[in-house]
Amino acid sequence: MKADAQKDRWQNVTTSQEMPVPNEMRAWVLGDPERLELTTKEVPVPRRAEALVRIDAVAICATDLEILKYGTPALIEGGPPFNKNFSPGHEYMGTVAALGPGVDEFKIGDRVTVEVHSGCGQCKRCRMGMYTSCHNYGLNYAEHNKGHRANGFTTDGGFAEYAVNNINTMIKVPDSMSDEEATLVVTAGTSMYGLTELGGLVAGESVVVIGPGPIGLLAVAVAKALGASPVVLVGTRENRNAIGLKLGADQTIDARNEDVVARVKELTGKGADYVVDCAGTEVSVNQAVHMTNRGGRICLAAFPKQAVSFDLGALAVNNIYLYGIRGEGRSATHRAMAFMAEKRFDARLIHTHTFPLHELPEGLRYARDRIDGAIKVVVSMRTKTDSAKTAGE
């Protein structure tokens, strides 16, 4: 009877004997806050317009650390994600292992990287292309028949061996790109989305990025690839500022030793055309307001846990536009992949450590505490070592 039930689950799904799919997989599951358990789950079955992805590598994002500790911005069945058999992780890539009914856009064996969000396709925001602002966020398959999916946030994500993805979230990975680099496309896509919302093509415009985390560093790379000039990075960590220069920053500013606003105005004339704040502190937001040129634009790309106060008067008087972004919307990840596939910048510079799946908690510790200069930590399902290793070894 059990075998029959398993067979019924896979009716109308295309599989291949060359890539057999097991009935169960290893997966990390979130219990109480900051408590993960490695267990087994049923392998999920793709439905219409979906594919099953065998996860080959997943990067750890700062938002994953927030979810483990606070729950938000994850939302499972309309509430916090704790003790709901939920597997986090959203920056993953892998290999197509099965195809849902009617899917012919991909074939089994394709290497793909993924976007996080697949909106419901029915609400006002989704119809506008703003699927990262889907009105049915968190009210997904478990509660409502809307079809919304945000893997690692509202549905199971990449801290497991398999995940289901809507085909609209999948991007083919070129053979020349490593698994680890492919996990970084989502991060680059978030940076691309911020610049898209600020004005799209930024050739000849000045861009300042505050905060040399993964999104900030790749925002420097994307801005430079789009022709921005000058590109300025503001940070307090010398090693990360140095990576920013390799990724295309024309200048870096050490916020500990310089008047950031005065220095930006010195470099840009009357202020920056675009500012991307990836720090999300009260200090950085106010710096952004005061360093932006009249008629310029500010993108807020960080999630502060508490409300911040900023100089609204300066914003209004100087006709400065303020934008908030969530994730990697408007297909920005596809554009980021195009840049990375053409080697317009080397995202591998931010990948510092790799761990196997069963050492995920150690990888999370490295990412959280920035051990050994960790920037982007990747969990590889195919690593041959049981210990941490740095990129390039």
Buried (B, 14 or more C-beta within 10 A) or exposed (E): EEEEEEEEEBEEBBBBEEEEBEEEBBBBBBBEBBEBEBBBBEBBBBBEBBBBBBBBBBBBBBBBBBBBEBBBBBBBBEEBBBEBEBBBBBBBBBBBBBBBEEBEEBEBEBBBBBBBBBBBBEBEBBEEEBBBBBBBBBBBBEBBEBBBBBBBBBBBBBBBBBBBBBBBBBBBBEEEBBBBBBBBBBBBBBBBBBBBBBBEEBEEBBBBBBBBBBBBBBBBBBBBBBEBBBBBBBBBBEEBBBBBBEBBBBBBBBBEEBEBBEBBBEBBEEBBBBBBBBBBBBEBBBBBBBBBBEEBBBBBBBEBEEEEEBEEEEBEEBEBBBBEBBBBBBBBBBBBBEBBBEEBBBBBBBBBBBBBBEBBBBBBBBBBEEBEEBBBBBBBBEBEEEEBEEBEE
